[in-house]
Amino acid sequence: MKVFVTGTRGIPHIMGGVEAHCEALMPRLAAMGLDLTVVRRTGYVPANAPHGEWEGVKLLDLPSPHQKWLEAFLHTFRAVREARRRGADVVHIHAIGPALAVPLAKWLGLKVVFTHHGFDYDRAKWSRPARWALRWGERCGCRWADRVIVISEMIRTHVAKRHGRTDVALIPNGAPKPCPTDDPALFARLGIQKGGYLLSACRFVPEKNLHHVVEAFARLRGEVPAVREGRIKLVLAGDADFQDAYATQLKARAREEGIVLPGFLNGPPLQALLTGARGYVLASSHEGLPIALLEAMAYGLPVAVSDIAPNLEVALPAECYFPTGDIPALAARLKALLAVDAPARVAYDMRKYDWDEIARQTAAVYHSLEPQRPVP
């Protein structure tokens, strides 16, 4: 079976939740014998990135305008046309914005799988016309795709209620197997020590509420001597796709507070930060099912997590959550993480988030689109 995957900026080592999802999932599907091509946006592919093929997955780079209002929409339409030209059996479209291309894919005779990763129209960055387009994309994907995958129970309930689609496959995001790593050179460059920092890793966009994390940590200077003395730091690993006013102001405020900004990290450097962190912070007001949180849980990190529905669906102990947007409550939770003498580790139940099982379930969705052979 020949499958084209689009709706992602690309893989590997490209920042974003859908990108992390595809990076973990697609090589596993290729190992099952599927002929997989991931279509990437050239503007996001690093110069030293693999080209042509990676981990058994074919890579096809197509240009798109580096403009956040149009790039996903236009790139996905180009990818769908290319899938038809190259004889794909199935096109797998990720996220509701790219799902605007579902009608074109159907018109071209392609089978379509659509994965709903979350309600992107709730993100603060979008204008009213963009939100309308995203809602229409959700409708296109949910109404007309041959198969629909959702990553959380909350999304499944919404799709059934809003779009009348009940034949969906609930396949969550996964968590990697932990790979404890030490990187003394990285820690020396960042000026941190193992067990001496809290970590948050995500894109620098408003809905991640990193500005709340910065302000909450700043409050601890007057309450926690280790923070005031610089023995405990905050590391914000990530960056923005577009260097807008929010990202610029966030970085400036973080530097004022002595917060560590290593930029976007993945692979061994990120593994080292997860290995050595004292705790993990996720303050988002919008998520689908956050892979970053699942990664932190895989490493056994104590967490401070906003109480939005997708985070509550992970079913952490009640003390892990704080009211979304409540900076004093977040500061209190961070203080509790630092109250333990030594960095603690938590044994979370991660069986639900096994990428190998997620790959098997996704492959089953693909194979359900194969023509049924007549019984002799």
C-alpha positions as CSV (number, residue, x, y, z in Angstrom):
1,M,0.0,0.0,0.0
2,K,1.4,3.4,-1.0
3,V,0.6,6.2,1.5
4,F,1.4,9.9,1.2
5,V,1.4,11.8,4.5
6,T,0.8,15.6,4.6
7,G,-0.3,18.3,7.0
8,T,3.0,18.2,8.8
9,R,5.9,20.6,8.4
10,G,8.1,17.5,8.0
11,I,10.4,15.0,9.8
12,P,12.8,14.4,11.4
13,H,13.9,17.0,14.0
14,I,11.3,19.7,13.1
15,M,9.6,21.5,15.9
16,G,5.8,20.9,16.5
17,G,3.4,18.4,18.0
18,V,2.2,16.9,14.7
19,E,5.8,16.7,13.6
20,A,6.8,14.8,16.8
21,H,3.8,12.5,16.2
22,C,4.8,11.7,12.6
23,E,8.5,11.4,13.5
24,A,7.7,8.6,16.0
25,L,4.9,6.9,14.0
26,M,6.0,6.9,10.4
27,P,9.2,4.8,10.7
28,R,7.3,2.2,12.6
29,L,4.7,2.0,9.8
30,A,7.4,1.8,7.2
31,A,8.9,-1.1,9.1
32,M,5.6,-2.9,8.7
33,G,6.0,-2.9,4.9
34,L,4.0,0.2,4.0
35,D,5.3,2.4,1.2
36,L,5.3,5.7,3.1
37,T,6.1,9.2,1.8
38,V,6.1,12.2,4.1
39,V,5.7,15.5,2.2
40,R,7.8,18.3,3.9
41,R,7.7,22.1,3.7
42,T,11.1,23.2,2.4
43,G,11.2,26.2,4.6
44,Y,11.4,24.0,7.7
45,V,13.9,21.4,6.6
46,P,17.4,22.1,8.1
47,A,20.3,22.1,5.8
48,N,21.8,19.1,7.5
49,A,18.6,17.1,7.6
50,P,18.3,13.8,5.7
51,H,16.9,14.0,2.2
52,G,15.3,11.4,0.0
53,E,14.7,8.8,2.8
54,W,15.0,8.5,6.5
55,E,14.4,5.4,8.7
56,G,12.6,3.7,5.7
57,V,10.3,6.7,5.1
58,K,10.5,8.5,1.8
59,L,10.9,12.2,2.0
60,L,9.5,14.6,-0.6
61,D,10.2,18.3,-0.2
62,L,7.7,20.8,-1.7
63,P,8.0,24.6,-1.4
64,S,5.4,26.6,0.4
65,P,5.2,30.3,1.4
66,H,6.6,30.9,4.9
67,Q,3.5,32.7,5.9
68,K,1.4,31.3,8.8
69,W,-2.0,32.2,7.3
70,L,-1.4,30.3,4.0
71,E,1.4,27.8,4.1
72,A,-0.3,24.7,5.5
73,F,-3.3,25.2,3.2
74,L,-1.3,25.7,0.0
75,H,1.3,23.1,0.8
76,T,-1.3,20.4,1.5
77,F,-3.1,21.1,-1.8
78,R,0.2,20.6,-3.6
79,A,0.9,17.5,-1.7
80,V,-2.4,16.0,-2.6
81,R,-1.9,16.7,-6.3
82,E,1.5,15.1,-6.1
83,A,0.1,12.0,-4.3
84,R,-2.3,11.6,-7.2
85,R,0.4,12.1,-9.8
86,R,2.6,9.5,-8.1
87,G,-0.1,6.9,-7.8
88,A,-0.7,6.9,-4.1
89,D,-3.4,4.6,-2.7
90,V,-4.1,6.7,0.4
91,V,-3.3,10.2,1.5
92,H,-3.1,10.8,5.3
93,I,-3.9,14.4,6.2
94,H,-2.9,15.6,9.7
95,A,-4.7,18.5,11.4
96,I,-7.8,20.5,10.7
97,G,-6.2,23.3,8.6
98,P,-4.7,20.9,6.0
99,A,-8.0,19.0,6.0
100,L,-9.4,21.7,3.7
101,A,-7.7,19.6,1.0
102,V,-9.9,16.5,1.7
103,P,-12.5,17.4,-0.9
104,L,-9.7,17.8,-3.6
105,A,-8.2,14.4,-2.6
106,K,-11.6,12.7,-2.9
107,W,-12.3,14.4,-6.2
108,L,-9.0,13.1,-7.5
109,G,-10.0,9.5,-6.5
110,L,-7.8,9.1,-3.5
111,K,-8.7,7.3,-0.3
112,V,-8.3,9.7,2.6
113,V,-7.4,9.2,6.3
114,F,-7.7,12.4,8.4
115,T,-6.2,12.7,11.9
116,H,-7.8,15.3,14.1
117,H,-5.1,16.6,16.5
118,G,-7.0,19.4,18.2
119,F,-9.1,22.5,17.9
120,D,-6.6,24.8,16.2
121,Y,-9.3,27.5,15.8
122,D,-9.0,28.1,19.6
123,R,-5.4,29.3,19.3
124,A,-5.0,33.0,20.1
125,K,-2.8,33.7,17.1
126,W,-5.6,33.2,14.5
127,S,-7.8,36.0,13.0
128,R,-11.5,35.6,12.6
129,P,-11.2,34.6,8.9
130,A,-8.5,32.1,9.8
131,R,-10.6,30.6,12.5
132,W,-13.5,30.3,10.1
133,A,-11.3,28.5,7.6
134,L,-10.0,26.1,10.3
135,R,-13.6,25.3,11.4
136,W,-14.4,24.5,7.7
137,G,-11.3,22.3,7.5
138,E,-12.5,20.4,10.5
139,R,-15.9,19.9,8.8
140,C,-14.2,18.8,5.5
141,G,-12.1,16.2,7.4
142,C,-14.8,14.9,9.6
143,R,-17.5,14.7,7.0
144,W,-15.7,13.5,3.9
145,A,-12.5,11.6,4.8
146,D,-12.9,7.8,4.4
147,R,-11.4,7.2,7.9
148,V,-11.1,9.6,10.8
149,I,-8.5,9.2,13.6
150,V,-8.8,11.3,16.8
151,I,-6.1,11.5,19.5
152,S,-8.3,12.0,22.6
153,E,-11.7,11.1,24.0
154,M,-12.6,14.8,24.1
155,I,-12.1,15.2,20.3
156,R,-14.1,12.0,19.7
157,T,-17.0,13.4,21.6
158,H,-16.8,16.7,19.8
159,V,-16.6,15.0,16.3
160,A,-19.7,12.9,17.1
161,K,-21.7,15.8,18.5
162,R,-20.7,18.5,16.0
163,H,-20.3,16.5,12.8
164,G,-22.3,13.3,13.4
165,R,-19.2,11.1,12.8
166,T,-19.1,8.1,15.2
167,D,-17.1,5.6,13.2
168,V,-13.8,7.2,14.3
169,A,-10.6,5.4,15.6
170,L,-9.3,6.8,18.9
171,I,-5.6,6.4,18.7
172,P,-3.7,8.6,21.2
173,N,-0.3,10.2,20.9
174,G,2.5,8.1,22.3
175,A,5.6,8.5,24.5
176,P,9.1,7.5,23.6
177,K,11.0,4.9,25.6
178,P,13.2,6.9,28.0
179,C,16.8,7.1,27.0
180,P,18.7,8.5,30.0
181,T,21.5,10.6,28.7
182,D,24.2,12.8,30.2
183,D,25.7,15.8,28.4
184,P,28.1,17.7,30.5
185,A,29.1,20.0,27.7
186,L,25.5,21.1,27.1
187,F,24.9,21.6,30.9
188,A,28.1,23.7,31.1
189,R,27.1,25.8,28.1
190,L,23.7,26.5,29.6
191,G,25.0,27.0,33.2
192,I,22.8,24.4,34.8
193,Q,23.3,21.3,36.9
194,K,21.5,18.0,37.0
195,G,18.6,18.3,39.4
196,G,19.0,22.0,39.5
197,Y,16.3,23.2,37.1
198,L,12.7,23.0,36.1
199,L,12.0,22.4,32.4
200,S,9.4,23.3,29.8
201,A,9.8,22.4,26.1
202,C,7.4,23.7,23.5
203,R,6.9,26.3,20.8
204,F,6.8,29.9,21.9
205,V,3.2,30.7,21.0
206,P,0.6,32.4,23.2
207,E,-1.5,29.4,24.0
208,K,1.4,27.6,25.7
209,N,1.3,30.3,28.4
210,L,5.1,30.4,28.8
211,H,4.7,34.0,30.0
212,H,2.7,32.6,32.9
213,V,5.5,30.2,33.7
214,V,8.1,33.0,33.6
215,E,6.0,35.2,36.0
216,A,5.3,32.2,38.4
217,F,9.0,31.4,38.5
218,A,9.8,35.0,39.2
219,R,7.6,35.0,42.2
220,L,9.7,32.2,43.7
221,R,12.7,34.5,44.1
222,G,11.2,36.0,47.2
223,E,10.2,32.6,48.6
224,V,12.7,29.9,47.6
225,P,16.4,30.7,48.6
226,A,17.7,28.2,45.9
227,V,15.9,30.2,43.2
228,R,17.1,33.5,44.6
229,E,20.6,32.3,44.8
230,G,20.5,30.8,41.2
231,R,21.0,27.2,42.4
232,I,17.6,26.3,40.8
233,K,16.8,27.6,37.4
234,L,14.1,27.5,34.8
235,V,14.8,26.2,31.3
236,L,12.5,27.0,28.4
237,A,13.5,24.8,25.5
238,G,11.9,25.8,22.2
239,D,11.4,28.7,19.9
240,A,8.8,30.3,17.6
241,D,8.2,29.4,14.0
242,F,7.6,33.1,13.3
243,Q,9.5,35.7,15.4
244,D,6.4,37.7,16.2
245,A,5.8,40.2,19.0
246,Y,4.8,37.5,21.5
247,A,8.0,35.5,21.1
248,T,10.2,38.6,21.2
249,Q,8.6,39.9,24.4
250,L,8.7,36.5,26.0
251,K,12.4,36.0,25.4
252,A,13.2,39.5,26.6
253,R,11.2,39.0,29.8
254,A,12.8,35.6,30.4
255,R,16.3,37.0,30.0
256,E,15.5,39.7,32.6
257,E,14.7,36.9,35.0
258,G,17.8,34.9,34.3
259,I,15.8,32.1,32.6
260,V,17.8,29.7,30.4
261,L,16.8,29.7,26.7
262,P,18.6,27.0,24.8
263,G,16.5,27.2,21.7
264,F,14.7,24.2,20.0
265,L,16.4,20.9,21.0
266,N,15.7,17.3,20.2
267,G,17.4,14.0,20.2
268,P,20.2,13.5,22.8
269,P,20.3,17.1,24.0
270,L,16.6,17.0,24.8
271,Q,17.0,13.6,26.4
272,A,19.7,15.0,28.6
273,L,17.5,17.8,29.8
274,L,14.6,15.4,30.5
275,T,17.0,13.1,32.4
276,G,18.4,15.9,34.6
277,A,15.3,18.0,35.2
278,R,13.8,18.4,38.7
279,G,10.3,18.7,37.3
280,Y,8.3,19.6,34.1
281,V,5.9,22.5,33.5
282,L,3.0,22.6,31.0
283,A,0.8,25.7,31.4
284,S,-1.1,25.5,28.1
285,S,-4.6,26.8,27.5
286,H,-4.9,24.7,24.3
287,E,-3.7,21.2,23.5
288,G,-4.8,18.1,21.6
289,L,-3.0,15.4,23.6
290,P,0.4,16.9,24.5
291,I,3.4,14.7,23.4
292,A,5.7,17.0,25.5
293,L,3.8,16.0,28.6
294,L,3.9,12.3,27.7
295,E,7.7,12.6,27.1
296,A,8.2,14.1,30.6
297,M,6.1,11.4,32.1
298,A,8.1,8.7,30.3
299,Y,11.2,10.1,32.1
300,G,9.3,10.0,35.4
301,L,9.4,13.7,36.0
302,P,7.0,15.3,38.6
303,V,4.9,17.8,36.7
304,A,2.9,21.0,37.0
305,V,0.1,20.9,34.5
306,S,-2.8,23.2,33.6
307,D,-6.2,21.8,34.1
308,I,-7.5,21.9,30.5
309,A,-9.5,18.9,29.3
310,P,-6.8,17.2,27.3
311,N,-4.4,17.3,30.2
312,L,-7.0,16.1,32.6
313,E,-7.6,13.2,30.2
314,V,-4.1,11.9,31.0
315,A,-5.5,11.3,34.6
316,L,-2.6,12.5,36.7
317,P,-2.9,12.8,40.5
318,A,-5.0,15.9,41.4
319,E,-2.0,17.7,43.0
320,C,-0.3,17.8,39.6
321,Y,-2.8,20.2,38.2
322,F,-3.4,24.0,38.7
323,P,-6.2,26.2,37.3
324,T,-5.3,27.4,33.8
325,G,-4.1,31.0,33.8
326,D,-3.8,31.2,37.7
327,I,-0.2,32.4,38.1
328,P,-0.2,32.3,42.0
329,A,-1.5,28.7,41.8
330,L,1.2,27.8,39.3
331,A,3.8,29.4,41.5
332,A,2.6,27.3,44.4
333,R,2.8,24.1,42.4
334,L,6.4,25.0,41.3
335,K,7.3,25.6,44.9
336,A,5.9,22.2,45.8
337,L,8.1,20.6,43.1
338,L,11.1,22.3,44.6
339,A,10.3,21.3,48.2
340,V,11.7,17.8,47.8
341,D,15.3,17.5,48.8
342,A,16.3,15.4,45.8
343,P,14.8,15.2,42.4
344,A,12.0,12.7,42.6
345,R,10.9,10.2,39.9
346,V,7.3,9.0,39.4
347,A,6.3,5.6,38.0
348,Y,3.5,6.6,35.6
349,D,1.5,3.9,33.8
350,M,2.6,4.5,30.2
351,R,1.1,1.4,28.6
352,K,-1.6,3.3,26.8
353,Y,1.0,5.5,25.0
354,D,3.1,2.8,23.4
355,W,4.1,3.9,19.9
356,D,4.5,0.4,18.6
357,E,0.8,-0.4,19.5
358,I,-0.2,3.0,18.1
359,A,1.5,2.1,14.8
360,R,-0.3,-1.2,14.7
361,Q,-3.7,0.5,15.2
362,T,-2.9,3.1,12.5
363,A,-1.8,0.4,10.0
364,A,-5.1,-1.3,10.6
365,V,-6.9,1.9,9.6
366,Y,-4.9,2.0,6.4
367,H,-5.5,-1.6,5.6
368,S,-9.3,-1.2,6.2
369,L,-9.3,0.9,3.0
370,E,-7.9,-1.9,0.8
371,P,-10.4,-3.5,-1.6
372,Q,-12.1,-6.6,-0.2
373,R,-11.3,-9.7,-2.1
374,P,-14.4,-11.7,-3.1
375,V,-14.8,-15.0,-1.3
376,P,-14.3,-17.9,-3.7
